[in-house]
Amino acid sequence: MMAASLSPLSANPALWKGRTVVVVGAARSGLAAARRLASYGARVILNDSRAHPVDAVPEEIEAVFGGHPEAIFDSADAVVVSPGVPLSLKVFDRVRARGVLLMGELELAARLVRAPILAVTGTNGKSTTTSLVWEILKEAGMNVVVAGNIGNALCGEIDRAAGARFAVVEVSSFQLEGTLTFKPAVACILNVTPDHLDRYPDFASYAEAKALIFRNQGPEDSTVLNADDPVAAGLAPRVPGRIVWFSRKEKKEPGVFIEDGWIVASLGGKVSRVAPTETIRIRGAHNLENALAASAVSLLAGAEPPAVARALARFAGLPHRMETVAVRRGVTYINDSKGTNVGAVARSLEGFDRPVILIAGGLDKGGDFASLRSALSPRSRGRGGARLLILLGKAASKIKDALGDLVETVTVGSLEEAVQTAAARAHEGETVLLSPACASFDMFRDFEDRGEQFAALVRALEDGPTAVGEDAR
């Protein structure tokens, strides 16, 4: 009875007092949810399969680590799950059988947050687009918070969001799996390409998780879709709210598109020129799509075109996403450590018109590496593509099997060896690109750690008195 009565009332912080809540997963999202619930007077049990997931647990929170004992779930009034924990765990079957409220951290936060939510998802470009929306709305003079998959859990931003005009939230498929009533005022799907196939049984299941972003919307809400992405566009018949398109290839209305070198918005029967595309600071076709999507979301939120234009001209992008680390002896070194799937790498390679030395590999997420063949092949004009592929990590042999006949391939044992090999083989005018198409956890703490180590290794080469491998060229 207690658990059943909790579900419709869980938006009221006072009603959590005295409840027993198990929070599964002790990473950032889980800790934020645990702290939030404890602050409301709940008895919180933080649970993780790892024996030592965190250095210290706040004293008001109980910790049960090293497994998922059934007893703690049998005593729970609610269970909150971190996005990194699959909802397919067998212990959750017991929770469902008892009728206990089972939800993700995003669902909990969305019930408690008071600001309308602008939610961005997609396989690639989520963080860049979310950050750009945040920058545009700040430029427009709005008080906004940014949270979610971008790095700070929404549960940790609820107090600040109480006085905000909007909460701009990056949401992943993992987070969307744990939603029940999540209802953003504006939802945006950037693209849907194969990813996380180590967690999902097939691509269709992954795409279905993305579609959860708009399932609870009403006619007063809006969904922004990429007209150029067949899977995202194919979701249109299922959208319950208003559809707004974005496209860099065609004029699609209502929507935001390119016309005569300008970003143009056709919304609410009004057509506005927003900004010349040449003034957008972040470069590349994929970033143009991100800019179009961010413009659409921001205009729907009430930003005016001049504010959008100013933010687009100023926003320099995020670390580890096509970030230029150094230009050394005519060779450009780019850190794209956030390129953790084959779709992201393919989109990054589209932006080059001269040969690239690609450093890839890591922990396989179930990607089809053969789908990179087109992006790695030299363009018809004889430029671009990859001249050398340097592989590391657990997926190296699988990538080599898929691509090794197409481009010269070298396998190395460490990122340091990869950077040294690239420096020795690179020619003036070329680019060395770290874009792994894999997760980082086989060799690094996370993608940021991988990118930071790459940048440090490149700068160490740059600082040296002699270029590594100079005589070999």
Secondary structure, DSSP 8 states (H G I E B T S, - for coil): -HHHHHGGGTTSGGGGTT-EEEEE--SHHHHHHHHHHHHTT-EEEEEESSS-S-S---TTSEEEESS--HHHHHT-SEEEE-TTS-TT-THHHHHHHTT-EEEEHHHHHHHH--S-EEEEE-SSSHHHHHHHHHHHHHHTT--EEEEETTSS-GGGGHHHHTT-SEEEEE--HHHHHT-SS---SEEEE----S--TTTSSSHHHHHHHHHGGGTT--TTSEEEEETTSHHHHHTGGG--SEEEEEESSS--SSEEEEETTEEEEEETTEEEEEEEGGG-SS-SHHHHHHHHHHHHHHHHTT--HHHHHHHHHH----TTSSEEEEEETTEEEEE-TT--SHHHHHHHHTT-SS-EEEEE-SB--S--GGGGHHHHS--TTS--SEEEEEE-STTHHHHHHHHTTTSEEEE-SSHHHHHHHHHHH--TT-EEEE--SSBSTTTSSSHHHHHHHHHHHHHHHHHSSS-TTGGG-
